[in-house]
Amino acid sequence: MTAERRDAKIARLMEELVASAKSGDHEIDDELASMISTVASSSVRSFRELVLIICIGRLLDPTYDPTSALYKCNPRAIYEGPIRHILRRERIPHGKSGALNVAKAAEGLNPAWAKQRRGGPAASVVVTLAEIVADAEEELARSIAIGVLAEMLDEAQRIDTLVVQAREETRPAEQLISKLTKIIHLAPDGGNTAQRVVGYVLAASRQSLQAGVRVVGHEDRASTTNVTSGKPGDLMEVLIDERRPVSVIEVTTKMFDLNRVEDSVDAVQTYQARKYVAIDHITVLCRNEDVPAEATRDKQSRTYLGHLELEGTRLEFIDIFEWLAVMIAWMPDAARASAYQDFSDYVSEPNTAASVKAAWLKLHEGSSR
């Protein structure tokens, strides 16, 4: 079977499974339902995607055994293609390749694999479900897949209740400054919120100037390291015509200690050597308490916090909230509205953390246009 025919078959299968999950007329015994619920409610979201993948694998090939030959069904290709397409369409929170990352290239899903996974008892339940799937007839494999999708659809529906309808709360400036500052405090989401806020504000300001500068990096996960991604920093401003960086920005609300300084300098130097470009300095947007002890501090300014030089690369530390207030106050109304809309759209995406959605909704309760 060609990849195209396989993907088309999986797409049809997923359509059938989703329809059954939505109808609610599927039957599953209490013990199996309890196991599926344990996996679905785990903090490791990839577990449920992994169970869905192995069910699809079994439905494609009745000899497929995920406990001994997990990768026989070509899980990355079938997940990143037809399965993820349907999940995205149904606005179901999902990862890009999280299920395969959590599988960690294991030969099979077995107790040894479970012992190395975080997530408590859920990992062991994944193994039990894999053992059931390995011996399952088509009807049982379908039932498990439908049960998992039903849980995923329930979560998608719950998250949709947290979506805020974007309103143009940008005049005067303090309304937008207040909301974006508070969301960083209330729902940091491992640094993703601050990175998105800064990126959207910076991108909107540059676009309003028609400066020929594009902001990149803010839509990456904050957990994506600069060294592994090849980026010189969290964000970068690039001249569109020349594709040359004009600024590199690190965004954090955690301590930017000497280890992070070294990592940041290493990423910039590696990027410069690979791209044959010069980067003057790194701007670090952070809180006052995040500036490393080794930095030369500026005690006269609330905005400019100090600088540090390492191996010929200079880092300049700017208070993230002061920067945010100045940028928004300076921006024209259209740029403020654009930044607000972009962040609201991000919050509405199914994969955005529920904590961010809930906090954004709370910040809008009782407010009006």
C-alpha positions as CSV (number, residue, x, y, z in Angstrom):
1,M,0.0,0.0,0.0
2,T,1.4,3.4,-1.0
3,A,1.7,6.2,1.6
4,E,-1.1,8.1,-0.2
5,R,-3.5,5.2,-0.1
6,R,-2.6,4.5,3.5
7,D,-3.2,8.2,4.5
8,A,-6.5,8.2,2.7
9,K,-7.6,5.1,4.4
10,I,-6.7,6.5,7.8
11,A,-8.5,9.7,7.1
12,R,-11.7,7.8,6.3
13,L,-11.2,5.7,9.4
14,M,-10.7,8.7,11.6
15,E,-13.9,10.3,10.2
16,E,-15.8,7.2,11.2
17,L,-14.3,7.1,14.6
18,V,-14.9,10.8,15.3
19,A,-18.5,10.4,14.1
20,S,-19.1,7.5,16.5
21,A,-17.4,9.4,19.4
22,K,-19.7,12.4,18.8
23,S,-22.9,10.3,18.6
24,G,-22.3,8.8,22.0
25,D,-23.8,5.4,21.0
26,H,-20.6,3.4,21.3
27,E,-20.5,0.8,24.1
28,I,-17.4,0.1,26.2
29,D,-17.1,-1.8,29.5
30,D,-16.5,0.1,32.8
31,E,-13.0,-1.2,33.3
32,L,-11.8,-0.2,29.9
33,A,-13.6,3.2,30.2
34,S,-11.8,3.8,33.5
35,M,-8.4,3.0,31.9
36,I,-9.1,5.4,29.0
37,S,-10.2,8.1,31.5
38,T,-6.9,7.7,33.4
39,V,-4.9,8.1,30.3
40,A,-7.0,11.1,29.0
41,S,-6.8,12.9,32.3
42,S,-3.0,12.5,32.7
43,S,-0.8,15.6,32.7
44,V,1.1,13.8,29.9
45,R,-1.2,14.6,27.0
46,S,0.8,12.6,24.6
47,F,-0.3,9.3,26.3
48,R,-3.8,9.5,24.8
49,E,-2.4,10.4,21.3
50,L,-0.1,7.3,21.7
51,V,-3.1,5.0,22.5
52,L,-5.0,6.4,19.5
53,I,-2.0,5.8,17.2
54,I,-1.7,2.1,18.3
55,C,-5.4,1.6,17.8
56,I,-5.2,2.9,14.3
57,G,-2.1,0.8,13.7
58,R,-4.0,-2.3,14.7
59,L,-7.0,-1.4,12.6
60,L,-4.7,-1.1,9.6
61,D,-2.9,-4.3,10.3
62,P,-4.5,-7.1,12.4
63,T,-1.0,-8.5,13.1
64,Y,0.3,-5.2,14.6
65,D,1.7,-5.6,18.1
66,P,2.6,-2.3,19.8
67,T,4.1,-4.1,22.8
68,S,6.9,-5.6,20.8
69,A,7.0,-3.6,17.5
70,L,5.7,-0.2,18.2
71,Y,7.2,1.4,15.1
72,K,6.0,-1.2,12.6
73,C,2.9,0.9,11.8
74,N,5.1,3.9,10.9
75,P,3.6,6.0,13.8
76,R,5.2,9.3,13.0
77,A,3.9,9.4,9.4
78,I,0.4,8.4,10.3
79,Y,0.1,10.8,13.2
80,E,1.7,13.9,11.6
81,G,-0.4,13.3,8.5
82,P,-4.0,12.2,8.6
83,I,-4.5,11.8,12.4
84,R,-3.3,15.2,13.3
85,H,-5.2,16.8,10.5
86,I,-8.5,15.5,11.9
87,L,-7.5,16.5,15.5
88,R,-6.8,20.0,14.3
89,R,-10.0,20.2,12.4
90,E,-12.0,19.2,15.5
91,R,-10.1,21.8,17.6
92,I,-8.8,19.0,19.8
93,P,-5.6,19.9,21.8
94,H,-2.7,17.9,20.5
95,G,1.0,18.0,20.0
96,K,3.1,18.1,16.9
97,S,4.9,14.8,17.6
98,G,4.5,14.5,21.3
99,A,3.3,10.9,21.2
100,L,6.4,9.8,19.4
101,N,8.6,11.9,21.7
102,V,7.2,10.2,24.7
103,A,7.6,6.8,23.1
104,K,11.4,7.6,23.0
105,A,12.1,5.2,20.1
106,A,11.1,2.2,22.3
107,E,10.8,-1.1,20.6
108,G,7.5,-1.7,22.4
109,L,5.2,-0.4,25.0
110,N,6.1,-2.6,28.0
111,P,6.6,-2.3,31.8
112,A,10.3,-1.3,31.2
113,W,9.1,1.6,29.1
114,A,6.5,2.7,31.7
115,K,9.1,2.8,34.5
116,Q,11.1,5.5,32.6
117,R,8.1,7.7,31.9
118,R,6.7,10.5,34.1
119,G,3.0,10.7,34.6
120,G,2.5,8.3,37.5
121,P,0.1,5.3,36.9
122,A,-1.0,6.5,33.5
123,A,2.1,5.2,31.8
124,S,1.4,1.7,33.2
125,V,-2.2,2.0,32.0
126,V,-0.9,2.9,28.5
127,V,1.0,-0.4,28.6
128,T,-2.1,-2.3,29.7
129,L,-4.1,-0.8,26.9
130,A,-1.3,-1.7,24.4
131,E,-1.4,-5.3,25.6
132,I,-5.2,-5.3,25.0
133,V,-4.8,-3.8,21.6
134,A,-2.1,-6.3,20.7
135,D,-4.7,-9.1,21.0
136,A,-7.8,-7.1,20.0
137,E,-10.3,-8.0,17.3
138,E,-11.3,-5.0,15.1
139,E,-14.4,-4.2,17.1
140,L,-12.4,-3.8,20.4
141,A,-9.7,-1.7,18.8
142,R,-12.4,0.5,17.4
143,S,-14.0,0.8,20.8
144,I,-10.8,1.9,22.5
145,A,-10.1,4.5,19.7
146,I,-13.6,5.8,20.0
147,G,-13.3,6.0,23.8
148,V,-10.1,8.0,23.5
149,L,-11.6,10.4,20.9
150,A,-14.7,10.9,23.0
151,E,-12.5,12.0,25.9
152,M,-10.5,14.3,23.6
153,L,-13.7,15.8,22.1
154,D,-15.0,16.5,25.6
155,E,-11.8,18.4,26.5
156,A,-12.1,20.4,23.3
157,Q,-15.6,21.4,24.1
158,R,-14.6,22.3,27.7
159,I,-11.7,24.4,26.4
160,D,-13.9,26.2,23.9
161,T,-16.0,27.6,26.8
162,L,-12.8,29.5,27.9
163,V,-12.5,31.3,24.6
164,V,-12.7,35.1,24.8
165,Q,-14.3,36.9,21.9
166,A,-11.7,39.5,21.1
167,R,-12.8,43.1,21.7
168,E,-10.9,46.2,20.8
169,E,-9.8,47.1,24.3
170,T,-6.9,49.2,23.2
171,R,-7.9,52.7,23.9
172,P,-6.6,54.1,26.1
173,A,-3.3,52.3,26.2
174,E,-3.5,51.3,29.9
175,Q,-6.3,48.8,29.1
176,L,-4.0,46.8,26.9
177,I,-0.9,47.3,29.1
178,S,-2.8,46.1,32.1
179,K,-4.2,42.9,30.4
180,L,-1.0,41.9,28.8
181,T,1.0,42.5,32.0
182,K,-1.4,40.6,34.1
183,I,-1.6,37.6,31.8
184,I,2.2,37.2,32.0
185,H,1.9,37.1,35.8
186,L,-1.2,35.0,36.0
187,A,-0.4,32.3,33.4
188,P,3.3,32.2,32.5
189,D,2.9,28.8,30.9
190,G,6.6,28.0,31.1
191,G,7.6,31.3,29.5
192,N,5.3,30.9,26.4
193,T,2.9,33.7,27.5
194,A,5.7,36.3,27.8
195,Q,7.3,35.2,24.5
196,R,4.0,35.5,22.7
197,V,3.1,38.9,24.2
198,V,6.4,40.4,23.4
199,G,6.5,38.9,19.9
200,Y,3.0,40.1,19.0
201,V,3.6,43.6,20.4
202,L,6.9,43.9,18.6
203,A,5.6,42.6,15.3
204,A,2.6,45.0,15.4
205,S,4.8,48.0,16.1
206,R,7.2,47.1,13.3
207,Q,4.4,46.5,10.8
208,S,2.9,49.9,11.7
209,L,6.1,51.5,10.7
210,Q,6.3,49.6,7.4
211,A,10.0,49.2,8.3
212,G,10.7,46.2,6.2
213,V,11.4,44.2,9.4
214,R,9.9,40.8,10.2
215,V,9.7,39.4,13.8
216,V,10.4,35.7,14.0
217,G,10.6,33.1,16.8
218,H,7.6,34.2,19.0
219,E,5.4,31.4,17.7
220,D,7.9,28.7,18.7
221,R,7.5,27.0,22.1
222,A,9.5,28.6,24.9
223,S,10.9,25.2,25.6
224,T,12.6,25.1,22.2
225,T,16.3,25.7,23.0
226,N,18.3,28.1,20.9
227,V,21.1,25.6,20.4
228,T,18.9,22.8,19.1
229,S,16.7,25.0,17.0
230,G,19.6,26.9,15.5
231,K,18.1,30.3,16.6
232,P,20.3,33.0,18.0
233,G,17.6,33.9,20.5
234,D,14.0,33.6,21.5
235,L,13.0,36.4,19.0
236,M,14.8,37.9,16.1
237,E,14.1,41.0,14.0
238,V,15.1,40.3,10.4
239,L,15.4,42.7,7.4
240,I,13.0,41.2,4.9
241,D,14.9,42.2,1.8
242,E,18.3,41.1,3.1
243,R,17.2,38.3,5.4
244,R,19.7,39.7,7.8
245,P,19.1,39.9,11.6
246,V,19.0,43.4,13.1
247,S,18.3,42.4,16.7
248,V,18.3,39.3,18.9
249,I,16.0,39.2,21.9
250,E,15.7,36.8,24.8
251,V,12.4,36.8,26.8
252,T,12.2,35.4,30.3
253,T,10.4,35.7,33.6
254,K,12.9,33.4,35.3
255,M,16.4,33.9,36.6
256,F,18.8,34.6,33.7
257,D,21.8,33.1,35.4
258,L,25.3,32.6,34.1
259,N,24.4,29.3,32.6
260,R,21.7,30.9,30.5
261,V,24.1,33.7,29.6
262,E,26.6,31.2,28.4
263,D,23.9,29.3,26.4
264,S,22.7,32.6,24.8
265,V,26.2,33.7,23.8
266,D,27.0,30.3,22.4
267,A,23.8,30.3,20.3
268,V,24.6,33.7,18.9
269,Q,28.2,32.9,18.1
270,T,27.2,29.6,16.4
271,Y,24.6,31.5,14.4
272,Q,27.1,34.2,13.4
273,A,29.6,31.6,12.2
274,R,27.0,29.6,10.2
275,K,25.3,32.6,8.6
276,Y,28.3,34.9,8.3
277,V,26.5,37.8,10.0
278,A,27.4,40.2,12.8
279,I,25.1,40.6,15.8
280,D,26.0,43.6,18.0
281,H,24.4,42.5,21.2
282,I,21.6,40.5,22.8
283,T,18.6,42.2,24.4
284,V,17.3,40.4,27.4
285,L,13.7,41.3,28.4
286,C,13.3,40.2,32.0
287,R,12.3,41.2,35.5
288,N,14.7,43.1,37.8
289,E,15.2,40.1,39.9
290,D,16.2,38.0,36.9
291,V,19.4,39.9,36.1
292,P,22.5,37.8,36.9
293,A,24.7,38.9,39.8
294,E,27.6,39.2,37.4
295,A,26.0,42.0,35.5
296,T,26.9,45.7,35.9
297,R,23.7,47.2,37.2
298,D,22.2,50.6,36.4
299,K,20.4,51.7,39.6
300,Q,19.3,55.0,38.1
301,S,16.8,53.5,35.6
302,R,13.7,51.3,36.1
303,T,13.8,50.3,32.5
304,Y,17.5,49.7,31.6
305,L,18.7,47.2,34.3
306,G,22.3,46.7,33.3
307,H,24.7,44.9,31.0
308,L,27.1,42.0,30.9
309,E,29.8,41.0,28.4
310,L,31.0,37.5,27.8
311,E,33.4,36.4,25.1
312,G,33.0,39.6,23.2
313,T,29.2,39.4,23.1
314,R,27.2,42.1,25.1
315,L,23.9,41.3,26.8
316,E,21.7,44.3,27.8
317,F,18.9,43.7,30.3
318,I,15.6,45.6,30.0
319,D,12.7,45.4,32.4
320,I,10.0,43.4,30.4
321,F,7.0,45.2,31.9
322,E,8.5,48.7,31.5
323,W,9.4,47.8,27.9
324,L,5.9,46.6,27.3
325,A,4.3,49.7,28.7
326,V,6.5,52.0,26.6
327,M,6.0,50.1,23.4
328,I,2.2,49.9,23.7
329,A,1.9,53.6,24.7
330,W,4.0,54.6,21.7
331,M,2.1,52.4,19.2
332,P,-0.8,53.8,17.1
333,D,-4.3,52.5,17.8
334,A,-4.3,50.2,14.8
335,A,-1.0,48.5,16.0
336,R,-2.4,48.1,19.5
337,A,-5.6,46.4,18.0
338,S,-3.4,44.1,15.9
339,A,-1.3,43.0,18.9
340,Y,-4.4,42.4,21.0
341,Q,-6.2,40.5,18.2
342,D,-3.1,38.3,17.6
343,F,-2.7,37.4,21.2
344,S,-6.5,36.7,21.5
345,D,-6.3,34.4,18.5
346,Y,-3.4,32.6,20.1
347,V,-5.4,32.1,23.3
348,S,-8.3,30.7,21.2
349,E,-6.1,28.0,19.6
350,P,-6.9,24.5,20.9
351,N,-3.3,23.8,21.9
352,T,-2.9,26.8,24.0
353,A,-2.7,25.9,27.7
354,A,-6.0,25.9,29.5
355,S,-4.5,28.0,32.3
356,V,-3.9,30.8,29.8
357,K,-7.4,30.5,28.4
358,A,-8.9,30.7,31.9
359,A,-6.8,33.6,33.0
360,W,-7.5,35.6,29.8
361,L,-11.2,34.9,30.2
362,K,-11.1,36.1,33.9
363,L,-9.3,39.3,32.8
364,H,-12.3,40.0,30.5
365,E,-15.1,39.3,32.9
366,G,-17.3,42.3,33.4
367,S,-15.4,44.4,30.9
368,S,-17.1,46.0,27.9
369,R,-16.2,47.6,24.7
